[in-house]
Amino acid sequence: MCGTALLGHGREHFAVKKFVKYSRESEERIAIEVSIHRQLLDVRNVVPLLAATATGHISYLVFPFYKRGSVGVICYGGVRGMVILV
């Protein structure tokens, strides 16, 4: 299960993707998505992953937030991930 949220602090805004780990498989899928985002750090027009953190059974991926842009879906090894294009 995952969801997204927008967090703001002063003038900075962040998009946060939240995952609930309910099985070993879901934990592996989260790790694969983080790996994919890290591989895309140098790709032009892809919003970079700023942070990945976990507390208990919940993991968060943090991205900069942009008002303009579109969300693309990537697939890798059967895992679907979100990439924000600017």
N, CA, C and O atoms as a GROMACS GRO file, in nm:
protein
  344
    1MET      N    1   0.084  -0.117   0.000
    1MET     CA    2   0.000   0.000   0.000
    1MET      C    3   0.089   0.123   0.000
    1MET      O    4   0.186   0.130   0.075
    2CYS      N    5   0.057   0.219  -0.083
    2CYS     CA    6   0.134   0.343  -0.083
    2CYS      C    7   0.042   0.461  -0.104
    2CYS      O    8  -0.070   0.446  -0.153
    3GLY      N    9   0.090   0.576  -0.067
    3GLY     CA   10   0.014   0.699  -0.085
    3GLY      C   11   0.110   0.814  -0.102
    3GLY      O   12   0.230   0.798  -0.078
    4THR      N   13   0.060   0.929  -0.142
    4THR     CA   14   0.144   1.046  -0.160
    4THR      C   15   0.088   1.162  -0.080
    4THR      O   16  -0.031   1.167  -0.051
    5ALA      N   17   0.175   1.256  -0.045
    5ALA     CA   18   0.134   1.374   0.031
    5ALA      C   19   0.224   1.490  -0.008
    5ALA      O   20   0.332   1.469  -0.064
    6LEU      N   21   0.180   1.609   0.020
    6LEU     CA   22   0.258   1.729  -0.004
    6LEU      C   23   0.289   1.791   0.130
    6LEU      O   24   0.199   1.818   0.210
    7LEU      N   25   0.417   1.815   0.156
    7LEU     CA   26   0.458   1.879   0.280
    7LEU      C   27   0.522   2.013   0.248
    7LEU      O   28   0.593   2.025   0.149
    8GLY      N   29   0.497   2.111   0.330
    8GLY     CA   30   0.556   2.242   0.307
    8GLY      C   31   0.625   2.293   0.431
    8GLY      O   32   0.579   2.272   0.543
    9HIS      N   33   0.738   2.361   0.410
    9HIS     CA   34   0.811   2.422   0.520
    9HIS      C   35   0.865   2.554   0.466
    9HIS      O   36   0.960   2.555   0.389
   10GLY      N   37   0.805   2.664   0.507
   10GLY     CA   38   0.847   2.792   0.452
   10GLY      C   39   0.819   2.797   0.303
   10GLY      O   40   0.706   2.777   0.259
   11ARG      N   41   0.924   2.824   0.226
   11ARG     CA   42   0.908   2.829   0.080
   11ARG      C   43   0.937   2.695   0.014
   11ARG      O   44   0.916   2.680  -0.106
   12GLU      N   45   0.984   2.600   0.089
   12GLU     CA   46   1.016   2.470   0.032
   12GLU      C   47   0.895   2.377   0.043
   12GLU      O   48   0.826   2.375   0.145
   13HIS      N   49   0.872   2.301  -0.062
   13HIS     CA   50   0.764   2.203  -0.062
   13HIS      C   51   0.820   2.070  -0.107
   13HIS      O   52   0.908   2.064  -0.193
   14PHE      N   53   0.769   1.964  -0.048
   14PHE     CA   54   0.817   1.831  -0.079
   14PHE      C   55   0.701   1.738  -0.108
   14PHE      O   56   0.594   1.749  -0.048
   15ALA      N   57   0.721   1.649  -0.201
   15ALA     CA   58   0.625   1.542  -0.228
   15ALA      C   59   0.677   1.418  -0.157
   15ALA      O   60   0.794   1.382  -0.170
   16VAL      N   61   0.590   1.353  -0.081
   16VAL     CA   62   0.630   1.236  -0.003
   16VAL      C   63   0.546   1.117  -0.045
   16VAL      O   64   0.423   1.124  -0.048
   17LYS      N   65   0.612   1.009  -0.077
   17LYS     CA   66   0.544   0.885  -0.113
   17LYS      C   67   0.559   0.790   0.006
   17LYS      O   68   0.671   0.761   0.049
   18LYS      N   69   0.447   0.744   0.059
   18LYS     CA   70   0.446   0.660   0.179
   18LYS      C   71   0.412   0.517   0.142
   18LYS      O   72   0.317   0.492   0.067
   19PHE      N   73   0.489   0.422   0.194
   19PHE     CA   74   0.465   0.280   0.173
   19PHE      C   75   0.444   0.212   0.307
   19PHE      O   76   0.513   0.243   0.404
   20VAL      N   77   0.350   0.121   0.313
   20VAL     CA   78   0.333   0.037   0.432
   20VAL      C   79   0.385  -0.101   0.395
   20VAL      O   80   0.336  -0.165   0.302
   21LYS      N   81   0.486  -0.146   0.470
   21LYS     CA   82   0.545  -0.277   0.443
   21LYS      C   83   0.462  -0.383   0.515
   21LYS      O   84   0.455  -0.385   0.637
   22TYR      N   85   0.400  -0.470   0.438
   22TYR     CA   86   0.317  -0.574   0.497
   22TYR      C   87   0.371  -0.714   0.470
   22TYR      O   88   0.317  -0.812   0.520
   23SER      N   89   0.478  -0.723   0.391
   23SER     CA   90   0.538  -0.853   0.364
   23SER      C   91   0.682  -0.834   0.318
   23SER      O   92   0.724  -0.722   0.289
   24ARG      N   93   0.755  -0.942   0.311
   24ARG     CA   94   0.893  -0.936   0.263
   24ARG      C   95   0.895  -0.891   0.117
   24ARG      O   96   0.985  -0.818   0.075
   25GLU      N   97   0.796  -0.934   0.040
   25GLU     CA   98   0.788  -0.895  -0.101
   25GLU      C   99   0.769  -0.744  -0.115
   25GLU      O  100   0.833  -0.682  -0.200
   26SER      N  101   0.684  -0.685  -0.033
   26SER     CA  102   0.664  -0.540  -0.043
   26SER      C  103   0.791  -0.465  -0.002
   26SER      O  104   0.821  -0.360  -0.058
   27GLU      N  105   0.864  -0.518   0.093
   27GLU     CA  106   0.990  -0.457   0.135
   27GLU      C  107   1.092  -0.461   0.020
   27GLU      O  108   1.166  -0.365  -0.001
   28GLU      N  109   1.095  -0.572  -0.053
   28GLU     CA  110   1.185  -0.584  -0.168
   28GLU      C  111   1.145  -0.488  -0.279
   28GLU      O  112   1.231  -0.430  -0.345
   29ARG      N  113   1.015  -0.471  -0.301
   29ARG     CA  114   0.968  -0.378  -0.405
   29ARG      C  115   1.006  -0.234  -0.372
   29ARG      O  116   1.043  -0.157  -0.461
   30ILE      N  117   0.998  -0.198  -0.245
   30ILE     CA  118   1.038  -0.063  -0.204
   30ILE      C  119   1.187  -0.044  -0.230
   30ILE      O  120   1.229   0.060  -0.282
   31ALA      N  121   1.268  -0.144  -0.196
   31ALA     CA  122   1.413  -0.136  -0.218
   31ALA      C  123   1.445  -0.122  -0.367
   31ALA      O  124   1.535  -0.048  -0.404
   32ILE      N  125   1.371  -0.193  -0.451
   32ILE     CA  126   1.392  -0.183  -0.596
   32ILE      C  127   1.356  -0.043  -0.645
   32ILE      O  128   1.429   0.014  -0.726
   33GLU      N  129   1.245   0.012  -0.597
   33GLU     CA  130   1.206   0.146  -0.642
   33GLU      C  131   1.309   0.250  -0.600
   33GLU      O  132   1.342   0.340  -0.678
   34VAL      N  133   1.361   0.240  -0.477
   34VAL     CA  134   1.465   0.332  -0.432
   34VAL      C  135   1.588   0.318  -0.521
   34VAL      O  136   1.648   0.419  -0.560
   35SER      N  137   1.625   0.196  -0.554
   35SER     CA  138   1.740   0.171  -0.641
   35SER      C  139   1.720   0.235  -0.778
   35SER      O  140   1.812   0.295  -0.834
   36ILE      N  141   1.600   0.223  -0.833
   36ILE     CA  142   1.570   0.282  -0.964
   36ILE      C  143   1.584   0.434  -0.958
   36ILE      O  144   1.644   0.495  -1.046
   37HIS      N  145   1.528   0.496  -0.854
   37HIS     CA  146   1.537   0.641  -0.841
   37HIS      C  147   1.683   0.686  -0.828
   37HIS      O  148   1.721   0.788  -0.884
   38ARG      N  149   1.762   0.611  -0.756
   38ARG     CA  150   1.904   0.646  -0.741
   38ARG      C  151   1.978   0.634  -0.874
   38ARG      O  152   2.070   0.711  -0.901
   39GLN      N  153   1.940   0.538  -0.956
   39GLN     CA  154   2.002   0.522  -1.088
   39GLN      C  155   1.965   0.638  -1.181
   39GLN      O  156   2.038   0.668  -1.275
   40LEU      N  157   1.852   0.701  -1.155
   40LEU     CA  158   1.804   0.810  -1.241
   40LEU      C  159   1.850   0.948  -1.195
   40LEU      O  160   1.805   1.049  -1.250
   41LEU      N  161   1.937   0.955  -1.096
   41LEU     CA  162   1.980   1.084  -1.043
   41LEU      C  163   2.041   1.176  -1.148
   41LEU      O  164   2.023   1.298  -1.141
   42ASP      N  165   2.111   1.120  -1.245
   42ASP     CA  166   2.178   1.202  -1.346
   42ASP      C  167   2.096   1.219  -1.474
   42ASP      O  168   2.144   1.279  -1.570
   43VAL      N  169   1.974   1.167  -1.476
   43VAL     CA  170   1.890   1.178  -1.595
   43VAL      C  171   1.820   1.314  -1.595
   43VAL      O  172   1.755   1.352  -1.498
   44ARG      N  173   1.835   1.385  -1.705
   44ARG     CA  174   1.778   1.519  -1.716
   44ARG      C  175   1.624   1.511  -1.712
   44ARG      O  176   1.565   1.417  -1.765
   45ASN      N  177   1.562   1.610  -1.650
   45ASN     CA  178   1.417   1.625  -1.641
   45ASN      C  179   1.348   1.522  -1.552
   45ASN      O  180   1.225   1.509  -1.558
   46VAL      N  181   1.420   1.450  -1.472
   46VAL     CA  182   1.360   1.359  -1.375
   46VAL      C  183   1.383   1.417  -1.237
   46VAL      O  184   1.497   1.449  -1.201
   47VAL      N  185   1.278   1.432  -1.160
   47VAL     CA  186   1.290   1.488  -1.026
   47VAL      C  187   1.370   1.392  -0.939
   47VAL      O  188   1.338   1.273  -0.934
   48PRO      N  189   1.472   1.441  -0.870
   48PRO     CA  190   1.558   1.352  -0.792
   48PRO      C  191   1.494   1.306  -0.661
   48PRO      O  192   1.415   1.378  -0.600
   49LEU      N  193   1.530   1.188  -0.620
   49LEU     CA  194   1.492   1.137  -0.488
   49LEU      C  195   1.581   1.208  -0.387
   49LEU      O  196   1.704   1.197  -0.394
   50LEU      N  197   1.522   1.281  -0.293
   50LEU     CA  198   1.600   1.354  -0.193
   50LEU      C  199   1.636   1.267  -0.074
   50LEU      O  200   1.745   1.278  -0.018
   51ALA      N  201   1.543   1.180  -0.035
   51ALA     CA  202   1.566   1.098   0.084
   51ALA      C  203   1.475   0.976   0.082
   51ALA      O  204   1.366   0.978   0.025
   52ALA      N  205   1.523   0.872   0.146
   52ALA     CA  206   1.443   0.752   0.169
   52ALA      C  207   1.464   0.716   0.315
   52ALA      O  208   1.577   0.703   0.361
   53THR      N  209   1.354   0.699   0.387
   53THR     CA  210   1.365   0.667   0.529
   53THR      C  211   1.257   0.568   0.568
   53THR      O  212   1.154   0.556   0.501
   54ALA      N  213   1.281   0.497   0.675
   54ALA     CA  214   1.185   0.397   0.722
   54ALA      C  215   1.173   0.404   0.873
   54ALA      O  216   1.271   0.425   0.944
   55THR      N  217   1.050   0.386   0.921
   55THR     CA  218   1.024   0.375   1.064
   55THR      C  219   0.928   0.258   1.084
   55THR      O  220   0.812   0.265   1.044
   56GLY      N  221   0.976   0.153   1.144
   56GLY     CA  222   0.892   0.036   1.164
   56GLY      C  223   0.846  -0.024   1.033
   56GLY      O  224   0.929  -0.064   0.951
   57HIS      N  225   0.716  -0.031   1.013
   57HIS     CA  226   0.659  -0.091   0.892
   57HIS      C  227   0.624   0.012   0.786
   57HIS      O  228   0.555  -0.019   0.689
   58ILE      N  229   0.672   0.135   0.802
   58ILE     CA  230   0.639   0.241   0.707
   58ILE      C  231   0.768   0.298   0.648
   58ILE      O  232   0.863   0.328   0.720
   59SER      N  233   0.769   0.314   0.516
   59SER     CA  234   0.882   0.375   0.445
   59SER      C  235   0.833   0.500   0.373
   59SER      O  236   0.718   0.507   0.330
   60TYR      N  237   0.922   0.598   0.360
   60TYR     CA  238   0.889   0.723   0.291
   60TYR      C  239   0.996   0.754   0.187
   60TYR      O  240   1.115   0.738   0.213
   61LEU      N  241   0.953   0.800   0.070
   61LEU     CA  242   1.042   0.854  -0.031
   61LEU      C  243   1.009   1.002  -0.042
   61LEU      O  244   0.892   1.039  -0.056
   62VAL      N  245   1.111   1.088  -0.038
   62VAL     CA  246   1.090   1.233  -0.038
   62VAL      C  247   1.148   1.292  -0.167
   62VAL      O  248   1.263   1.266  -0.202
   63PHE      N  249   1.066   1.372  -0.236
   63PHE     CA  250   1.105   1.437  -0.360
   63PHE      C  251   1.078   1.587  -0.349
   63PHE      O  252   0.992   1.627  -0.270
   64PRO      N  253   1.150   1.670  -0.426
   64PRO     CA  254   1.110   1.811  -0.431
   64PRO      C  255   0.974   1.820  -0.500
   64PRO      O  256   0.943   1.738  -0.587
   65PHE      N  257   0.894   1.917  -0.463
   65PHE     CA  258   0.761   1.932  -0.523
   65PHE      C  259   0.763   2.044  -0.626
   65PHE      O  260   0.815   2.152  -0.600
   66TYR      N  261   0.705   2.016  -0.742
   66TYR     CA  262   0.691   2.116  -0.847
   66TYR      C  263   0.545   2.126  -0.885
   66TYR      O  264   0.477   2.024  -0.899
   67LYS      N  265   0.495   2.248  -0.901
   67LYS     CA  266   0.354   2.265  -0.941
   67LYS      C  267   0.332   2.218  -1.083
   67LYS      O  268   0.227   2.162  -1.115
   68ARG      N  269   0.431   2.241  -1.169
   68ARG     CA  270   0.420   2.197  -1.308
   68ARG      C  271   0.495   2.067  -1.325
   68ARG      O  272   0.598   2.045  -1.261
   69GLY      N  273   0.445   1.983  -1.410
   69GLY     CA  274   0.513   1.857  -1.437
   69GLY      C  275   0.413   1.747  -1.456
   69GLY      O  276   0.293   1.764  -1.431
   70SER      N  277   0.461   1.637  -1.500
   70SER     CA  278   0.374   1.522  -1.519
   70SER      C  279   0.439   1.400  -1.456
   70SER      O  280   0.561   1.393  -1.442
   71VAL      N  281   0.357   1.307  -1.420
   71VAL     CA  282   0.406   1.186  -1.356
   71VAL      C  283   0.413   1.076  -1.460
   71VAL      O  284   0.315   1.048  -1.529
   72GLY      N  285   0.527   1.015  -1.470
   72GLY     CA  286   0.544   0.901  -1.559
   72GLY      C  287   0.556   0.775  -1.476
   72GLY      O  288   0.597   0.780  -1.359
   73VAL      N  289   0.521   0.664  -1.533
   73VAL     CA  290   0.530   0.537  -1.461
   73VAL      C  291   0.640   0.455  -1.526
   73VAL      O  292   0.643   0.440  -1.648
   74ILE      N  293   0.730   0.402  -1.444
   74ILE     CA  294   0.836   0.317  -1.496
   74ILE      C  295   0.815   0.176  -1.445
   74ILE      O  296   0.758   0.156  -1.338
   75CYS      N  297   0.860   0.081  -1.520
   75CYS     CA  298   0.852  -0.059  -1.478
   75CYS      C  299   0.991  -0.119  -1.482
   75CYS      O  300   1.067  -0.096  -1.577
   76TYR      N  301   1.025  -0.194  -1.380
   76TYR     CA  302   1.155  -0.258  -1.374
   76TYR      C  303   1.137  -0.390  -1.299
   76TYR      O  304   1.102  -0.389  -1.181
   77GLY      N  305   1.158  -0.499  -1.365
   77GLY     CA  306   1.144  -0.629  -1.299
   77GLY      C  307   1.005  -0.652  -1.244
   77GLY      O  308   0.990  -0.716  -1.139
   78GLY      N  309   0.903  -0.602  -1.312
   78GLY     CA  310   0.766  -0.620  -1.265
   78GLY      C  311   0.724  -0.521  -1.158
   78GLY      O  312   0.611  -0.527  -1.110
   79VAL      N  313   0.813  -0.430  -1.120
   79VAL     CA  314   0.781  -0.331  -1.017
   79VAL      C  315   0.750  -0.199  -1.086
   79VAL      O  316   0.830  -0.150  -1.166
   80ARG      N  317   0.636  -0.142  -1.055
   80ARG     CA  318   0.598  -0.012  -1.111
   80ARG      C  319   0.643   0.097  -1.015
   80ARG      O  320   0.623   0.087  -0.894
   81GLY      N  321   0.704   0.200  -1.070
   81GLY     CA  322   0.750   0.311  -0.988
   81GLY      C  323   0.709   0.443  -1.050
   81GLY      O  324   0.678   0.450  -1.169
   82MET      N  325   0.708   0.546  -0.970
   82MET     CA  326   0.666   0.678  -1.015
   82MET      C  327   0.789   0.764  -1.041
   82MET      O  328   0.880   0.769  -0.958
   83VAL      N  329   0.793   0.831  -1.154
   83VAL     CA  330   0.897   0.927  -1.185
   83VAL      C  331   0.828   1.056  -1.224
   83VAL      O  332   0.738   1.056  -1.308
   84ILE      N  333   0.868   1.166  -1.165
   84ILE     CA  334   0.807   1.294  -1.196
   84ILE      C  335   0.894   1.365  -1.298
   84ILE      O  336   1.013   1.387  -1.275
   85LEU      N  337   0.835   1.400  -1.411
   85LEU     CA  338   0.907   1.467  -1.518
   85LEU      C  339   0.875   1.615  -1.514
   85LEU      O  340   0.759   1.653  -1.496
   86VAL      N  341   0.976   1.699  -1.533
   86VAL     CA  342   0.953   1.843  -1.531
   86VAL      C  343   0.971   1.900  -1.669
   86VAL      O  344   0.956   2.020  -1.689
   0.00000   0.00000   0.00000
